[in-house]
């Protein structure tokens, strides 16, 4: 039996996922799967939430029901194994060894369902000297080699919130691993364990930088390379009203358009006069500082100059291009990103909003075909909020 409490119409419709709730990258990966139509059931501890803030506005839990279960209770473990038996995927983001100790490790689950994709999300990975150590995004991207080069300050690196590690190198690599393992299982009829470590995914995202270093095209020095602010034509500049523009005019034809629309003098240093970059950057900064962000946006928007205003999310949602594509949507009074990417035939859709911890326990367990739901609730193995 398959429930429809959160299942959408996307290309993953029919794929059943058991989520053992964690924080950060694991939930976001499951949100992505749910956005794409997967039938996800979220198992979390009674009394959650695991993340700070208002749970009813926690978008990392959208699109799927919440079931509260006491994983230390043998009856709860047995019920989860019942879920596993009919699932395609199990996702967990706890420290290595935790689910093994609870009787829900990959050996037990794969014995119950040999076709299961058992997906594990951690910072350091399932093995290695740091596997059991605590850590957060900033630590994982630091040790992976990615943080060192970030920012336009030669004296210190700057970290991009937790987008690069948790969600870029973590969640999205977990989803890629799940989809690849699901595809492989269609021919082999066998499941497997996906070990998605943030350090691994973040290092993999650094592939182009590794190529640039190997070719001698870049050096390990901040604000000294093509894409890190070393080049005047790829940088951030302040406008007269204290806002900012992004400039990315790399190709010569795009730079020529940028220089023309900006009004650079004819005797300005050339695009690739590296020895004159300080002077060129000064000229560009002075020109951009002479008008407001809105005025420059009107000049550049829709051209090949590769210039765009830097907007906070609430303003970005109102930008004509993003508004036309409905990149952000208002659902239940909450501004949020719409599912991505897009599909021509099996469109992804937003379904349910965030659910309180344990708010769907009875209905979701029954819909997934778990027997004895009332007994689970009476014993405290499961909790209905």
FIBA-263408 format. One record per residue (C-alpha): x, y, z; residue number from 1; residue in one letter. Coordinates in nm, 2 decimals. Layout:
<sites>
[site [X Y Z] NUM "A"];
...
</sites>
This chain:
<sites>
[site [0.00 0.00 0.00] 1 "X"];
[site [0.13 0.35 -0.08] 2 "X"];
[site [0.02 0.66 0.10] 3 "X"];
[site [-0.04 1.00 -0.06] 4 "X"];
[site [0.01 1.23 0.23] 5 "X"];
[site [0.30 1.41 0.05] 6 "X"];
[site [0.35 1.22 -0.27] 7 "X"];
[site [0.37 1.45 -0.57] 8 "X"];
[site [0.35 1.41 -0.95] 9 "X"];
[site [0.72 1.43 -1.04] 10 "X"];
[site [0.94 1.17 -1.21] 11 "X"];
[site [1.01 0.99 -0.88] 12 "X"];
[site [0.64 0.91 -0.82] 13 "X"];
[site [0.62 0.55 -0.70] 14 "X"];
[site [0.97 0.55 -0.53] 15 "X"];
[site [0.92 0.48 -0.16] 16 "X"];
[site [1.17 0.63 0.09] 17 "X"];
[site [1.21 0.58 0.46] 18 "X"];
[site [1.38 0.88 0.62] 19 "X"];
[site [1.54 0.84 0.96] 20 "X"];
[site [1.54 1.20 1.05] 21 "X"];
[site [1.87 1.39 1.11] 22 "X"];
[site [1.96 1.76 1.07] 23 "X"];
[site [2.08 1.97 0.78] 24 "X"];
[site [2.18 1.78 0.46] 25 "X"];
[site [1.98 1.46 0.52] 26 "X"];
[site [1.64 1.64 0.55] 27 "X"];
[site [1.72 1.86 0.25] 28 "X"];
[site [1.80 1.56 0.04] 29 "X"];
[site [1.47 1.40 0.14] 30 "X"];
[site [1.29 1.73 0.06] 31 "X"];
[site [1.45 1.72 -0.28] 32 "X"];
[site [1.33 1.36 -0.33] 33 "X"];
[site [0.98 1.45 -0.21] 34 "X"];
[site [0.97 1.76 -0.44] 35 "X"];
[site [1.05 1.52 -0.73] 36 "X"];
[site [0.75 1.30 -0.64] 37 "X"];
[site [0.90 1.03 -0.42] 38 "X"];
[site [0.67 0.89 -0.14] 39 "X"];
[site [0.88 0.98 0.17] 40 "X"];
[site [0.79 0.89 0.52] 41 "X"];
[site [0.99 1.08 0.79] 42 "X"];
[site [1.07 0.89 1.11] 43 "X"];
[site [1.18 1.12 1.39] 44 "X"];
[site [1.22 1.11 1.77] 45 "X"];
[site [0.91 1.20 1.98] 46 "X"];
[site [0.91 1.56 2.09] 47 "X"];
[site [1.13 1.69 1.80] 48 "X"];
[site [1.21 1.90 1.62] 49 "X"];
[site [1.58 1.84 1.56] 50 "X"];
[site [1.64 2.18 1.40] 51 "X"];
[site [1.60 2.53 1.55] 52 "X"];
[site [1.32 2.76 1.47] 53 "X"];
[site [0.95 2.73 1.41] 54 "X"];
[site [0.88 2.37 1.30] 55 "X"];
[site [0.57 2.47 1.11] 56 "X"];
[site [0.79 2.69 0.89] 57 "X"];
[site [1.08 2.44 0.86] 58 "X"];
[site [1.08 2.39 0.48] 59 "X"];
[site [1.33 2.11 0.51] 60 "X"];
[site [1.04 1.89 0.62] 61 "X"];
[site [0.79 1.98 0.35] 62 "X"];
[site [0.63 1.73 0.12] 63 "X"];
[site [0.61 1.43 0.35] 64 "X"];
[site [0.44 1.31 0.67] 65 "X"];
[site [0.61 1.30 1.01] 66 "X"];
[site [0.60 0.99 1.22] 67 "X"];
[site [0.73 1.00 1.58] 68 "X"];
[site [0.88 0.68 1.70] 69 "X"];
[site [1.11 0.58 1.99] 70 "X"];
[site [1.40 0.40 1.81] 71 "X"];
[site [1.51 0.25 2.14] 72 "X"];
[site [1.18 0.06 2.17] 73 "X"];
[site [1.21 -0.29 2.00] 74 "X"];
[site [0.85 -0.26 1.87] 75 "X"];
[site [0.94 0.07 1.69] 76 "X"];
[site [1.24 -0.10 1.53] 77 "X"];
[site [1.02 -0.39 1.42] 78 "X"];
[site [0.77 -0.15 1.27] 79 "X"];
[site [1.05 0.04 1.08] 80 "X"];
[site [1.18 -0.29 0.94] 81 "X"];
[site [0.82 -0.35 0.81] 82 "X"];
[site [0.85 -0.01 0.64] 83 "X"];
[site [1.19 -0.11 0.50] 84 "X"];
[site [1.05 -0.42 0.35] 85 "X"];
[site [0.83 -0.23 0.10] 86 "X"];
[site [1.07 0.07 0.05] 87 "X"];
[site [1.31 0.14 -0.23] 88 "X"];
[site [1.54 0.37 -0.02] 89 "X"];
[site [1.63 0.43 0.34] 90 "X"];
[site [1.81 0.76 0.42] 91 "X"];
[site [1.99 0.82 0.75] 92 "X"];
[site [2.22 1.09 0.87] 93 "X"];
[site [2.33 0.98 1.22] 94 "X"];
[site [2.68 0.91 1.33] 95 "X"];
[site [2.84 0.59 1.20] 96 "X"];
[site [2.73 0.29 1.40] 97 "X"];
[site [2.43 0.44 1.57] 98 "X"];
[site [2.17 0.26 1.36] 99 "X"];
[site [2.37 -0.06 1.38] 100 "X"];
[site [2.34 -0.04 1.76] 101 "X"];
[site [1.97 0.01 1.73] 102 "X"];
[site [1.92 -0.29 1.51] 103 "X"];
[site [1.86 -0.09 1.19] 104 "X"];
[site [2.20 -0.11 1.02] 105 "X"];
[site [2.25 -0.19 0.65] 106 "X"];
[site [2.30 -0.57 0.70] 107 "X"];
[site [1.97 -0.61 0.89] 108 "X"];
[site [1.78 -0.39 0.64] 109 "X"];
[site [1.93 -0.54 0.33] 110 "X"];
[site [1.85 -0.89 0.46] 111 "X"];
[site [1.49 -0.78 0.50] 112 "X"];
[site [1.49 -0.61 0.16] 113 "X"];
[site [1.78 -0.71 -0.07] 114 "X"];
[site [1.69 -0.44 -0.33] 115 "X"];
[site [1.71 -0.16 -0.08] 116 "X"];
[site [1.93 0.15 -0.14] 117 "X"];
[site [2.06 0.23 0.20] 118 "X"];
[site [2.18 0.59 0.18] 119 "X"];
[site [2.40 0.73 0.46] 120 "X"];
[site [2.47 1.11 0.50] 121 "X"];
[site [2.77 1.22 0.72] 122 "X"];
[site [3.03 1.49 0.72] 123 "X"];
[site [3.34 1.27 0.74] 124 "X"];
[site [3.21 0.94 0.59] 125 "X"];
[site [3.16 0.60 0.73] 126 "X"];
[site [3.53 0.53 0.78] 127 "X"];
[site [3.86 0.71 0.83] 128 "X"];
[site [4.03 0.87 1.13] 129 "X"];
[site [3.76 1.14 1.17] 130 "X"];
[site [3.46 0.92 1.10] 131 "X"];
[site [3.33 0.94 1.46] 132 "X"];
[site [3.42 1.30 1.54] 133 "X"];
[site [3.17 1.58 1.55] 134 "X"];
[site [3.19 1.85 1.29] 135 "X"];
[site [2.99 2.10 1.08] 136 "X"];
[site [2.99 2.24 0.73] 137 "X"];
[site [3.27 2.49 0.80] 138 "X"];
[site [3.49 2.21 0.92] 139 "X"];
[site [3.42 1.98 0.63] 140 "X"];
[site [3.48 2.24 0.36] 141 "X"];
[site [3.79 2.35 0.54] 142 "X"];
[site [3.96 2.01 0.54] 143 "X"];
[site [3.84 1.93 0.18] 144 "X"];
[site [4.05 2.21 0.04] 145 "X"];
[site [3.75 2.41 -0.08] 146 "X"];
[site [3.73 2.68 0.19] 147 "X"];
[site [4.10 2.79 0.16] 148 "X"];
[site [4.04 2.96 -0.17] 149 "X"];
[site [3.71 3.13 -0.11] 150 "X"];
[site [3.66 3.50 -0.09] 151 "X"];
[site [3.83 3.82 -0.22] 152 "X"];
[site [4.02 3.89 0.10] 153 "X"];
[site [4.39 3.78 0.06] 154 "X"];
[site [4.43 3.77 0.44] 155 "X"];
[site [4.16 3.52 0.52] 156 "X"];
[site [3.90 3.29 0.35] 157 "X"];
[site [3.53 3.36 0.37] 158 "X"];
[site [3.27 3.08 0.40] 159 "X"];
[site [2.94 3.08 0.20] 160 "X"];
[site [2.70 3.00 0.49] 161 "X"];
[site [2.65 2.63 0.48] 162 "X"];
[site [2.55 2.61 0.11] 163 "X"];
[site [2.88 2.46 -0.02] 164 "X"];
[site [2.93 2.18 0.22] 165 "X"];
[site [2.59 2.07 0.37] 166 "X"];
[site [2.38 2.12 0.07] 167 "X"];
[site [2.62 2.12 -0.23] 168 "X"];
[site [2.88 1.86 -0.13] 169 "X"];
[site [2.63 1.68 0.10] 170 "X"];
[site [2.26 1.67 0.01] 171 "X"];
[site [2.30 1.68 -0.37] 172 "X"];
[site [2.57 1.41 -0.38] 173 "X"];
[site [2.35 1.20 -0.16] 174 "X"];
[site [2.06 1.24 -0.40] 175 "X"];
[site [2.29 1.16 -0.70] 176 "X"];
[site [2.41 0.85 -0.52] 177 "X"];
[site [2.05 0.74 -0.45] 178 "X"];
[site [1.94 0.79 -0.80] 179 "X"];
[site [2.25 0.61 -0.94] 180 "X"];
[site [2.20 0.31 -0.71] 181 "X"];
[site [1.83 0.30 -0.79] 182 "X"];
[site [1.91 0.29 -1.16] 183 "X"];
[site [2.17 0.02 -1.11] 184 "X"];
[site [1.93 -0.19 -0.90] 185 "X"];
[site [1.69 -0.20 -1.20] 186 "X"];
[site [1.93 -0.43 -1.38] 187 "X"];
[site [2.10 -0.61 -1.09] 188 "X"];
[site [1.79 -0.65 -0.86] 189 "X"];
[site [2.03 -0.58 -0.57] 190 "X"];
[site [2.05 -0.29 -0.33] 191 "X"];
[site [2.36 -0.14 -0.18] 192 "X"];
[site [2.49 0.12 0.07] 193 "X"];
[site [2.56 0.47 -0.05] 194 "X"];
[site [2.82 0.64 0.17] 195 "X"];
[site [2.78 1.02 0.10] 196 "X"];
[site [3.04 1.22 0.29] 197 "X"];
[site [3.04 1.60 0.27] 198 "X"];
[site [3.42 1.60 0.25] 199 "X"];
[site [3.40 1.38 -0.05] 200 "X"];
[site [3.13 1.57 -0.23] 201 "X"];
[site [3.29 1.91 -0.16] 202 "X"];
[site [3.62 1.79 -0.29] 203 "X"];
[site [3.45 1.66 -0.60] 204 "X"];
[site [3.29 2.00 -0.66] 205 "X"];
[site [3.65 2.14 -0.67] 206 "X"];
[site [3.73 1.95 -0.99] 207 "X"];
[site [3.76 2.26 -1.21] 208 "X"];
[site [3.99 2.42 -0.96] 209 "X"];
[site [4.21 2.11 -0.95] 210 "X"];
[site [4.23 2.13 -1.33] 211 "X"];
[site [4.32 2.50 -1.32] 212 "X"];
[site [4.60 2.43 -1.07] 213 "X"];
[site [4.73 2.14 -1.26] 214 "X"];
[site [4.75 2.34 -1.58] 215 "X"];
[site [4.92 2.64 -1.42] 216 "X"];
[site [4.63 2.86 -1.50] 217 "X"];
[site [4.56 2.93 -1.13] 218 "X"];
[site [4.76 2.95 -0.81] 219 "X"];
[site [4.67 2.89 -0.45] 220 "X"];
[site [4.63 3.26 -0.35] 221 "X"];
[site [4.30 3.43 -0.29] 222 "X"];
[site [4.20 3.73 -0.50] 223 "X"];
[site [4.47 3.64 -0.76] 224 "X"];
[site [4.28 3.43 -1.01] 225 "X"];
[site [4.02 3.45 -1.28] 226 "X"];
[site [3.71 3.36 -1.07] 227 "X"];
[site [3.81 3.49 -0.72] 228 "X"];
[site [3.82 3.86 -0.77] 229 "X"];
[site [4.17 3.87 -0.91] 230 "X"];
[site [4.03 3.99 -1.25] 231 "X"];
[site [3.85 4.32 -1.26] 232 "X"];
[site [3.59 4.18 -1.50] 233 "X"];
[site [3.48 3.91 -1.26] 234 "X"];
[site [3.40 4.08 -0.93] 235 "X"];
[site [3.15 4.25 -0.70] 236 "X"];
[site [3.12 4.63 -0.71] 237 "X"];
[site [2.93 4.88 -0.49] 238 "X"];
[site [2.67 5.11 -0.63] 239 "X"];
[site [2.59 5.47 -0.52] 240 "X"];
[site [2.31 5.35 -0.29] 241 "X"];
[site [2.53 5.10 -0.10] 242 "X"];
[site [2.40 4.80 -0.30] 243 "X"];
[site [2.61 4.58 -0.53] 244 "X"];
[site [2.64 4.45 -0.88] 245 "X"];
[site [2.79 4.12 -0.99] 246 "X"];
[site [3.02 4.15 -1.30] 247 "X"];
[site [3.11 3.83 -1.49] 248 "X"];
[site [3.22 3.96 -1.83] 249 "X"];
[site [3.49 3.70 -1.90] 250 "X"];
[site [3.47 3.64 -2.28] 251 "X"];
[site [3.61 3.93 -2.49] 252 "X"];
[site [3.29 4.00 -2.67] 253 "X"];
[site [3.10 4.02 -2.34] 254 "X"];
[site [3.37 4.24 -2.19] 255 "X"];
[site [3.35 4.48 -2.48] 256 "X"];
[site [2.97 4.51 -2.43] 257 "X"];
[site [3.03 4.56 -2.06] 258 "X"];
[site [3.29 4.83 -2.12] 259 "X"];
[site [3.07 5.01 -2.37] 260 "X"];
[site [2.76 5.02 -2.16] 261 "X"];
[site [2.96 5.11 -1.85] 262 "X"];
[site [3.12 5.40 -2.03] 263 "X"];
[site [3.48 5.32 -1.97] 264 "X"];
[site [3.72 5.57 -2.14] 265 "X"];
[site [3.89 5.45 -2.46] 266 "X"];
[site [4.23 5.48 -2.30] 267 "X"];
[site [4.14 5.24 -2.02] 268 "X"];
[site [4.37 4.94 -1.97] 269 "X"];
[site [4.28 4.64 -2.18] 270 "X"];
[site [4.09 4.34 -2.05] 271 "X"];
[site [4.40 4.12 -2.02] 272 "X"];
[site [4.66 4.38 -1.93] 273 "X"];
[site [4.73 4.20 -1.60] 274 "X"];
[site [4.99 4.46 -1.49] 275 "X"];
[site [4.72 4.73 -1.51] 276 "X"];
[site [4.45 4.54 -1.32] 277 "X"];
[site [4.46 4.76 -1.02] 278 "X"];
[site [4.40 5.07 -1.24] 279 "X"];
[site [4.12 4.90 -1.44] 280 "X"];
[site [3.95 4.78 -1.12] 281 "X"];
[site [3.96 5.14 -0.99] 282 "X"];
[site [3.80 5.28 -1.30] 283 "X"];
[site [3.52 5.02 -1.30] 284 "X"];
[site [3.46 5.08 -0.93] 285 "X"];
[site [3.44 5.45 -0.98] 286 "X"];
[site [3.19 5.42 -1.27] 287 "X"];
[site [2.97 5.18 -1.09] 288 "X"];
[site [2.97 5.39 -0.78] 289 "X"];
[site [2.83 5.68 -0.98] 290 "X"];
[site [2.48 5.53 -1.01] 291 "X"];
[site [2.23 5.33 -0.81] 292 "X"];
[site [2.18 4.96 -0.84] 293 "X"];
[site [1.85 5.01 -1.01] 294 "X"];
[site [1.99 5.25 -1.26] 295 "X"];
[site [2.27 5.01 -1.36] 296 "X"];
[site [2.03 4.72 -1.37] 297 "X"];
[site [1.82 4.91 -1.63] 298 "X"];
[site [2.14 4.97 -1.84] 299 "X"];
[site [2.27 4.61 -1.83] 300 "X"];
[site [1.97 4.38 -1.80] 301 "X"];
[site [1.90 4.17 -2.10] 302 "X"];
[site [2.24 4.25 -2.26] 303 "X"];
[site [2.54 4.02 -2.31] 304 "X"];
[site [2.75 4.23 -2.06] 305 "X"];
[site [2.70 3.96 -1.79] 306 "X"];
[site [2.60 4.20 -1.51] 307 "X"];
[site [2.33 4.13 -1.26] 308 "X"];
[site [2.22 4.30 -0.93] 309 "X"];
[site [2.30 4.12 -0.61] 310 "X"];
[site [1.96 4.07 -0.44] 311 "X"];
[site [1.84 3.93 -0.11] 312 "X"];
[site [1.60 3.64 -0.14] 313 "X"];
[site [1.28 3.84 -0.08] 314 "X"];
[site [1.38 4.08 -0.36] 315 "X"];
[site [1.50 3.80 -0.58] 316 "X"];
[site [1.16 3.64 -0.57] 317 "X"];
[site [1.01 3.96 -0.72] 318 "X"];
[site [1.27 3.99 -1.00] 319 "X"];
[site [1.08 3.97 -1.34] 320 "X"];
[site [1.27 3.67 -1.46] 321 "X"];
[site [1.23 3.47 -1.15] 322 "X"];
[site [0.87 3.58 -1.11] 323 "X"];
[site [0.80 3.47 -1.47] 324 "X"];
[site [0.95 3.12 -1.40] 325 "X"];
[site [0.79 3.10 -1.05] 326 "X"];
[site [1.13 3.01 -0.91] 327 "X"];
[site [1.00 3.12 -0.57] 328 "X"];
[site [0.65 3.06 -0.47] 329 "X"];
[site [0.43 3.15 -0.18] 330 "X"];
[site [0.27 2.84 -0.02] 331 "X"];
[site [0.08 2.87 0.30] 332 "X"];
[site [0.21 3.22 0.36] 333 "X"];
[site [0.57 3.10 0.34] 334 "X"];
[site [0.80 3.23 0.06] 335 "X"];
[site [1.00 2.93 -0.06] 336 "X"];
[site [1.20 2.79 -0.36] 337 "X"];
[site [0.99 2.58 -0.60] 338 "X"];
[site [1.11 2.23 -0.69] 339 "X"];
[site [1.40 2.21 -0.94] 340 "X"];
[site [1.49 2.10 -1.20] 341 "X"];
[site [1.19 2.11 -1.44] 342 "X"];
[site [1.05 1.82 -1.65] 343 "X"];
[site [0.85 1.84 -1.97] 344 "X"];
[site [0.62 1.55 -1.89] 345 "X"];
[site [0.63 1.46 -1.52] 346 "X"];
[site [0.63 1.80 -1.36] 347 "X"];
[site [0.74 1.82 -1.00] 348 "X"];
[site [0.49 1.98 -0.77] 349 "X"];
[site [0.48 2.12 -0.42] 350 "X"];
[site [0.24 1.91 -0.21] 351 "X"];
[site [0.21 1.94 0.17] 352 "X"];
[site [0.39 2.19 0.38] 353 "X"];
[site [0.60 2.13 0.69] 354 "X"];
[site [0.43 1.89 0.94] 355 "X"];
[site [0.48 1.90 1.32] 356 "X"];
[site [0.68 1.62 1.47] 357 "X"];
[site [0.46 1.31 1.49] 358 "X"];
[site [0.16 1.49 1.34] 359 "X"];
[site [0.09 1.21 1.09] 360 "X"];
[site [0.20 0.91 1.28] 361 "X"];
[site [-0.12 0.71 1.28] 362 "X"];
[site [-0.23 0.79 0.93] 363 "X"];
[site [0.11 0.75 0.76] 364 "X"];
[site [0.19 0.41 0.93] 365 "X"];
[site [-0.15 0.28 0.84] 366 "X"];
[site [-0.11 0.40 0.48] 367 "X"];
[site [0.22 0.22 0.45] 368 "X"];
[site [0.06 -0.10 0.57] 369 "X"];
[site [0.21 -0.13 0.91] 370 "X"];
[site [0.00 -0.37 1.13] 371 "X"];
[site [-0.09 -0.29 1.49] 372 "X"];
[site [-0.06 0.09 1.48] 373 "X"];
[site [-0.29 0.12 1.78] 374 "X"];
[site [-0.07 -0.11 1.98] 375 "X"];
[site [0.24 0.09 1.88] 376 "X"];
[site [0.07 0.41 2.00] 377 "X"];
[site [-0.05 0.25 2.32] 378 "X"];
[site [0.30 0.12 2.41] 379 "X"];
[site [0.47 0.45 2.34] 380 "X"];
[site [0.68 0.29 2.05] 381 "X"];
[site [0.50 0.54 1.83] 382 "X"];
[site [0.36 0.89 1.93] 383 "X"];
[site [0.08 1.08 1.76] 384 "X"];
[site [0.11 1.46 1.82] 385 "X"];
</sites>
